[in-house]
Amino acid sequence: MRYFRQALAMMREEKLYSAMYIAGTALAIAFTMLIAEVYYVKVADIAPEVRRSTTYYLDFLPLKSNPNEGAPLNHEVFSTLFQKMKTPECVTGAIIMYHDQQYMKMADGLHDRAVTSKAVEPGYFRFYEYRFVQGAPFTQDDFDNGRSVAVITDEVSDLLFGRGADAVGKTISVSNFDFRVCGVVEAPSALMEESVADIWMPYTTTMAYSGWEVNWQETPINVTFSVPAAKREAFMQELKEVEACYNSVHKGREAEIAPHLKSHYSKVWEGIADVFDAWNKDLIWYVAPAILLLLLVPALNLSGMVASRMERQLPEMAIRKAFGAKRRTLLGQVIAENLVLTLIGGIIGLCLEWTALYAWRDWVFYVFSDNSSLYGSVPIVRGEMLFGPAIFLTALLVCCVLNVLAATVPAWLSLRKPIVESMMIKK
């Protein structure tokens, strides 16, 4: 408490020094966290993608004889092999639609509006935890019988039926096909790349996309698994059994599954590598130096400020040493003062980062990520996306260490000078 009072007194006496110190720390924290938060949003367990830390993707089945050629990964393979696996916590599949942007008929019956749709199976709504504001997901019975039902977002509901209107049971027209609304969910942010859409329907529904009829039984499927860390070894073993079962039926076109399975983290890492135009193994040499520079350069500047201030304070320190003050006491005061200034700067930096991330979200996420769907749009940013406690505490801890070192080194060197020499320095 004594050190805290001394720090406040120093701030009142040396307003310019304190303001520059706090500003330097705040900007370092703000810029570092701005970059870190962009990637936090891509990897953290944020609704509806609450299983990212345990998620694995399988987009196709490469042949052992030719990895560039894929074996069939359709509904039959998904339902008879992958969907029956026991080790995953959850498994879901979605049809790969190369033209996922459709046109929805507006309420006036004359105009169309572009919407994004996904053709999925019922387990999709167990894997991704959307918040339903009306109704419920389509059922297994709806899926098995190919009923034309759909889940829509609250934004689509408000657009078609008016704000707050009950949309369940009403009909929407997408690409000239009618669907009965069975549920309405809170619109996911465009930052949730795996789960974002405007409309979800069963992939057993016969649809026409861009004039081409889709045979859902033969169309390729993306399979997504959620596997807890404790079950990963058992999962890989079961995956080998699935692979052996598949290959026993498809002689001459044996597939290799495990090497082409991607975790959510590795998928994001590859996307970052594309942004930096670097191979995955070299990416760390692009990202790490940038983050360290954002913290190190301000620390070096602050070190110069502290050294200059210590030179001015040497006569005062010498007098206190002459009256019996120990070197560690004087050094502790310097460190405490800098810690208080760093903490204040960190809090201000966090507020600056929040403000910048929200105010310029339309280009910040686009510039620092590979999500091309963000171009020209303003993504939804919710509270749980803005604050990653681990990121902030890590950035603040690193900044505290650098700032304390920046203060300790010049202070220690100054305090080692003899009392008589320090007394001779002019104020």
QUISULSUL-V591315 format. One record per pair of residues at least 6 apart in sequence whose ideal C-beta (glycine too) atoms are under 8 Angstrom apart, sorted by the first residue. I is the first residue (numbers start at 1). GAP is how many residues later the second one is. Records with the same first field share a line. If there is no record, write none. Layout:
# QUISULSUL-V591315
I=GAP ; GAP
This chain:
# QUISULSUL-V591315
3=329 ; 330 ; 333 ; 334 ; 337
4=332 ; 336
6=327 ; 330 ; 331
7=329 ; 330 ; 333 ; 334
8=332
10=8 ; 327
11=7 ; 329 ; 330
14=295
17=288 ; 292
18=323
20=285
21=281 ; 284 ; 317 ; 320 ; 324
22=319 ; 322 ; 323 ; 326
23=322
24=274 ; 277 ; 278 ; 321
25=273 ; 277 ; 316 ; 317 ; 319 ; 320 ; 321 ; 324 ; 374 ; 378
26=319 ; 320 ; 322 ; 323 ; 326
27=271 ; 322 ; 325
28=266 ; 267 ; 269 ; 270 ; 271 ; 317 ; 321 ; 371
29=316 ; 317 ; 320 ; 321 ; 324 ; 366 ; 367 ; 370
30=319 ; 320 ; 322 ; 323 ; 326
31=263
32=259 ; 262 ; 263 ; 363 ; 367
33=316 ; 317 ; 320 ; 358 ; 359 ; 362
34=319 ; 322 ; 323 ; 330
35=255 ; 256 ; 259 ; 333
36=255 ; 352 ; 355 ; 359
37=316 ; 320 ; 348 ; 349 ; 351 ; 354
38=326 ; 327 ; 330 ; 331
39=229 ; 233 ; 329 ; 330
40=345 ; 348 ; 351
41=150 ; 324 ; 344
42=149 ; 151 ; 226 ; 229 ; 327
43=9 ; 10 ; 221 ; 222 ; 225
44=8 ; 344
45=6 ; 7 ; 8
46=6 ; 146 ; 338 ; 339
47=82 ; 83 ; 84 ; 337
48=80 ; 81 ; 82 ; 83 ; 140 ; 144 ; 147
49=6 ; 79 ; 143 ; 145 ; 146
50=78 ; 79
51=38 ; 39 ; 76 ; 77 ; 175
52=212
53=211
54=35 ; 172 ; 173 ; 174 ; 175
55=169 ; 170 ; 171 ; 208 ; 209
56=168 ; 169 ; 170 ; 171 ; 205 ; 206 ; 207 ; 208
57=165 ; 166 ; 167 ; 168 ; 204 ; 205 ; 206 ; 207 ; 210
58=15 ; 24 ; 164 ; 165 ; 166 ; 167 ; 199 ; 202 ; 203 ; 204
59=37 ; 163 ; 201 ; 203
60=10 ; 11 ; 13 ; 160 ; 200
61=9 ; 10 ; 11 ; 12 ; 16 ; 185 ; 194 ; 195 ; 196 ; 199
62=6 ; 7 ; 8 ; 9 ; 193 ; 194 ; 198
63=6 ; 7 ; 8 ; 190 ; 191 ; 192 ; 193
64=190 ; 191 ; 192
65=188 ; 189
67=189 ; 193
70=150
71=175 ; 179 ; 182 ; 183 ; 184
72=146 ; 148
73=147 ; 148 ; 150
74=143 ; 144 ; 145 ; 146 ; 147
75=18 ; 128 ; 141 ; 142 ; 144 ; 146
76=141
77=144 ; 169
78=15 ; 143 ; 145
81=161 ; 164 ; 165
82=9 ; 11 ; 141 ; 143 ; 160
83=8 ; 10 ; 40
85=6 ; 140 ; 150 ; 153 ; 154 ; 157
86=152
87=140 ; 144 ; 147 ; 148 ; 151
88=137 ; 138 ; 139 ; 143 ; 147
89=137 ; 138 ; 139 ; 142
90=33 ; 36 ; 37 ; 135 ; 136
91=32 ; 36 ; 132 ; 133 ; 134 ; 135
92=28 ; 29 ; 31 ; 32 ; 34 ; 35 ; 36 ; 131 ; 132
93=27 ; 28 ; 30 ; 31 ; 110 ; 128 ; 129 ; 130 ; 131
94=24 ; 25 ; 26 ; 27 ; 30 ; 109 ; 127 ; 128 ; 130
95=24 ; 25 ; 108 ; 119 ; 121 ; 124 ; 125 ; 126 ; 127
96=123 ; 124 ; 125 ; 126
97=20 ; 21 ; 22 ; 112 ; 117
98=111
99=110 ; 111
100=16 ; 17 ; 18 ; 97
101=13 ; 14 ; 15 ; 16
102=12 ; 13 ; 14 ; 15 ; 72 ; 73 ; 97 ; 107
103=9 ; 10 ; 11 ; 12 ; 71 ; 72
104=8 ; 9 ; 10 ; 11 ; 52 ; 56 ; 68 ; 69 ; 70 ; 94 ; 95
105=6 ; 7 ; 67 ; 68 ; 69
106=6 ; 7 ; 53 ; 54
107=52 ; 53 ; 54
113=46
115=41 ; 59 ; 83 ; 84
116=80 ; 81 ; 82 ; 83
117=57 ; 80 ; 81 ; 82 ; 83 ; 84
118=6 ; 79 ; 81 ; 82 ; 83
119=81 ; 82 ; 83 ; 84 ; 86 ; 88 ; 95 ; 97
120=80 ; 81 ; 82 ; 83
121=22 ; 81 ; 82
122=15 ; 16 ; 17 ; 18 ; 20 ; 21 ; 80
124=13 ; 76
125=12 ; 26 ; 75
127=97 ; 99
128=66 ; 67
130=21 ; 55 ; 56 ; 58 ; 65
131=54 ; 55
132=51 ; 52 ; 53
133=21 ; 51 ; 52 ; 53
134=23 ; 32 ; 33 ; 34 ; 49 ; 50
135=16 ; 32 ; 33 ; 46 ; 47 ; 48 ; 49
136=46 ; 47
137=14 ; 45 ; 46
138=9 ; 11 ; 12 ; 13 ; 44 ; 45 ; 63 ; 64
142=7 ; 40 ; 60
143=59 ; 61
144=60
145=59
146=56 ; 58 ; 59 ; 60
147=33 ; 55 ; 58
148=29 ; 30 ; 31 ; 32 ; 53 ; 57
149=30 ; 31 ; 32 ; 33 ; 52 ; 53
150=22 ; 24 ; 29 ; 30 ; 31 ; 32 ; 49 ; 50 ; 51
151=30 ; 31 ; 32 ; 33 ; 34 ; 48 ; 49 ; 50
152=15 ; 20 ; 29 ; 31 ; 32 ; 33 ; 46 ; 47 ; 48
153=31 ; 32 ; 33 ; 34 ; 35 ; 44 ; 45 ; 46
154=30 ; 31 ; 32 ; 33
155=32 ; 43
156=16 ; 31 ; 42 ; 43
157=8 ; 10 ; 24 ; 27
158=6 ; 7
160=7 ; 10 ; 12
161=6 ; 9
167=14 ; 17
168=13 ; 14 ; 15 ; 16
169=11 ; 12
170=10 ; 11
171=7 ; 8 ; 9 ; 10
172=6 ; 7 ; 9 ; 27
173=6
174=25 ; 27
175=32 ; 33 ; 34
176=32
177=28 ; 30 ; 31
179=20 ; 22 ; 26
187=11 ; 193
188=7 ; 8 ; 9 ; 192
189=7 ; 190 ; 191 ; 192 ; 193 ; 196
190=6 ; 181 ; 183 ; 184 ; 187 ; 189 ; 190
191=174 ; 180 ; 183 ; 188 ; 189 ; 190 ; 194
193=178 ; 180
194=30
196=177
201=6
203=13 ; 16 ; 18
204=12
205=11
206=7 ; 8 ; 10
207=7
208=6
225=10
227=8
236=22
239=18 ; 19 ; 22
240=18
242=15
243=12 ; 13 ; 14 ; 15
246=8 ; 9 ; 11
247=7 ; 8
262=8
269=11 ; 14
270=10
271=98 ; 99 ; 100
272=11 ; 15 ; 97 ; 98
273=6 ; 7 ; 10
274=96
275=93 ; 94 ; 95
276=7 ; 10 ; 11
278=7 ; 8
295=100 ; 103 ; 104 ; 107
296=106
299=100 ; 103 ; 104 ; 106 ; 107
300=106
302=101 ; 104 ; 105
303=102 ; 103 ; 104 ; 106 ; 107
306=28 ; 32 ; 100 ; 101 ; 104 ; 105
307=103 ; 107
310=7 ; 24 ; 100 ; 101 ; 104
311=103 ; 114
312=115
313=101
314=100 ; 103 ; 108 ; 111
315=107 ; 108 ; 110 ; 111 ; 112
317=13 ; 97 ; 98 ; 105
318=101 ; 102 ; 104 ; 105
319=104
320=10
321=6 ; 9 ; 94 ; 98 ; 101
322=97
327=88
330=81 ; 85
331=77 ; 80 ; 81 ; 84
334=73 ; 74 ; 77
335=69 ; 72 ; 73 ; 76
337=70
338=65 ; 66 ; 68 ; 69
339=61 ; 64 ; 65
341=62
342=54 ; 57 ; 58 ; 61 ; 62
343=53 ; 57
345=54
346=46 ; 49 ; 50 ; 53 ; 54
350=42
354=32 ; 33
356=8
357=7 ; 24 ; 29
358=23 ; 28
361=17 ; 18 ; 20
362=12 ; 15 ; 16 ; 17
365=6 ; 9 ; 14
366=8 ; 9
414=8
